[in-house]
Amino acid sequence: MAGNDKKADLAGPGISTYEEIEKILPNDYRALLPPLKRMEALFVVKNYIEENLCKELNLKMVQVPLIVSKESGVNDYLDRDGSRTPIEFQCGLGLEKRIEAQVVQAATKWKRMALKQFECEVGQGICTDMRAVRKDYFLDHDHSSYVDQWDWERVITADQRNLEFLKDIVRKIWKVIRGAGIYAREHFPELDSDKYPDFPEELKFFHAEEILEMYPDLSRKQRETKIIQEFPAIFIIGIGWVLKDGYPHEMRAADYDDWATPTITINGQTMYGLNGDILVWNPVTRRRHELTSMGIRVTKETLKQQLEITDQLDFLELPYHQAILNDQIPLSIGGGIGQSRTYMYLLRTAHIGEVSVTVWPRALKEICAKKNIQVLE
C-alpha cells in the first residue's frame, strides 16, 4: 500500500463519504427492539455496566465537568496534530475578565487530576457518566458529534506499570461488557436472535507491531478488519509509537497514555506502549467496532519524551502538565468506554443514532430511512 494511504488512515475517524456509508450499511436490517423498548434495554445495560465496572475495578461514580477552563490544559485534543479543536466560549457575566471556557471532548486528563481531588488511595478510582461534543468528526454509522463515555481512572503504583497489569484490567472490563450483553438478552429475549452469534467469551491480545507483521501492506483499519474477522474480540497494545513501517498504528495524544515505554521483545524486536483499544467484530454492520481506548498514564519522564516526539513541549507550562512534572497527582491507569458504541454492539443496532439522540445530516437520514434504520433526533 502507498505510504500516503497509510498516513491518511492514522487519524480522522469516520468513513468520509455518504456514498460509501450507503454501501456499507446492511440492506437486510430489522431492529430487534422498537425504539422505546430499546431505551428500556439501554438503561438496563447502563446500570449493569456502571455497577459492575465499579465493583471489578474498585471505582466510585463521581460527577464530571461538561466545560473546563482553556488555561487548565485538561481538555482532550484526541490526537497529536491538534486538528480536532474543542468548542470555546466565554462565561461569567459581570466579571472584569470573563472565563475562557471549552466544552470537553473527553475527560481523560481531568480524571487524573480528580483522583487527588477525591483523595483516592492506591487501588481506588473513579468512574464518570461523561458527556462531550466533538464537532470535527465525520458523522457516519458509529461516529457522532455527541459523545457519551464511561470515563474511569484508578490510582496505581510504579510496580503496576507493566503489560500484565494492563491485561488484567482489560480482561475485567471485557467481563463486564460481555456480562451486560448476556444480562440484556435474559431480560429482553428478542435480543437472543439466531441471526447473530454469541458475544465472544475470550478477548485476544495483539501488539500493533504483531498485526503489522501479519498484514504489512494494509492500512491500519484494513489490518484491524482482517484480524477481527478471525478473532472477534481483541485488544491492540501499543497505539501511538511509530511502528516498523514508519507510521504509528494510529495517532494518539502525547500527554495521557504512555505509548513510549518499551514493554516486550519478540524475535529481537522491541515493542512499545502501555496502552491500547478493545475492538470487536460487529455482526450487524459486519465491520470493526471500537469500544474503548485505555492505558497506563504517562510519568513525568514519558510525558516529556512524548511531547518532544510530537513537538509539543510548550504544553509543559500548563497546569495539568505541571502537576505531573511536580508529582502532584498520582500514577494512574484509565480509559473511556464509549456508551453508545457499547449499546450499539450489545443491543444489535446498525447505527449509533438508534441508541443516541443527536443531530444528523439530511443525506445520512435519507440513507438510513431507505435501509429501515430509524435514527433518533
C-alpha positions, 0 to 999 in steps of 0.5 A: 500500500502507498505510504500516503494511504497509510498516513491518511488512515492514522487519524480522522475517524469516520468513513468520509463519504455518504456514498460509501456509508450507503454501501456499507450499511446492511440492506437486510436490517430489522431492529430487534427492539422498537425504539422505546423498548430499546431505551428500556434495554439501554438503561438496563445495560447502563446500570449493569455496566456502571455497577459492575465496572465499579465493583471489578475495578474498585471505582466510585461514580463521581460527577464530571465537568461538561466545560473546563477552563482553556488555561487548565490544559485538561481538555482532550485534543484526541490526537497529536496534530491538534486538528480536532479543536474543542468548542470555546466560549466565554462565561461569567457575566459581570466579571472584569475578565470573563472565563475562557471556557471549552466544552470537553471532548473527553475527560481523560486528563481531568480524571487524573487530576480528580483522583487527588481531588477525591483523595483516592488511595492506591487501588481506588478510582473513579468512574464518570457518566461523561458527556462531550461534543466533538464537532470535527468528526465525520458523522457516519454509522458509529461516529457522532458529534455527541459523545457519551463515555464511561470515563474511569481512572484508578490510582496505581503504583510504579510496580503496576506499570507493566503489560500484565497489569494492563491485561488484567484490567482489560480482561475485567472490563471485557467481563463486564461488557460481555456480562451486560450483553448476556444480562440484556438478552435474559431480560429482553429475549428478542435480543437472543436472535439466531441471526447473530452469534454469541458475544465472544467469551475470550478477548485476544491480545495483539501488539500493533507491531504483531498485526503489522507483521501479519498484514504489512501492506494494509492500512491500519483499519484494513489490518484491524478488519482482517484480524477481527474477522478471525478473532472477534474480540481483541485488544491492540497494545501499543497505539501511538509509537511509530511502528516498523513501517514508519507510521504509528498504528494510529495517532494518539495524544502525547500527554495521557497514555504512555505509548513510549515505554518499551514493554516486550521483545519478540524475535529481537524486536522491541515493542512499545506502549502501555496502552491500547483499544478493545475492538470487536467484530460487529455482526450487524454492520459486519465491520470493526467496532471500537469500544474503548481506548485505555492505558497506563498514564504517562510519568513525568519522564514519558510525558516529556519524551512524548511531547518532544516526539510530537513537538509539543513541549510548550504544553509543559507550562500548563497546569495539568502538565505541571502537576505531573512534572511536580508529582502532584497527582498520582500514577494512574491507569484509565480509559473511556468506554464509549456508551453508545458504541457499547449499546450499539454492539450489545443491543444489535443496532446498525447505527449509533443514532438508534441508541443516541439522540443527536443531530444528523445530516439530511443525506445520512437520514435519507440513507438510513430511512431507505435501509429501515434504520430509524435514527433518533433526533 
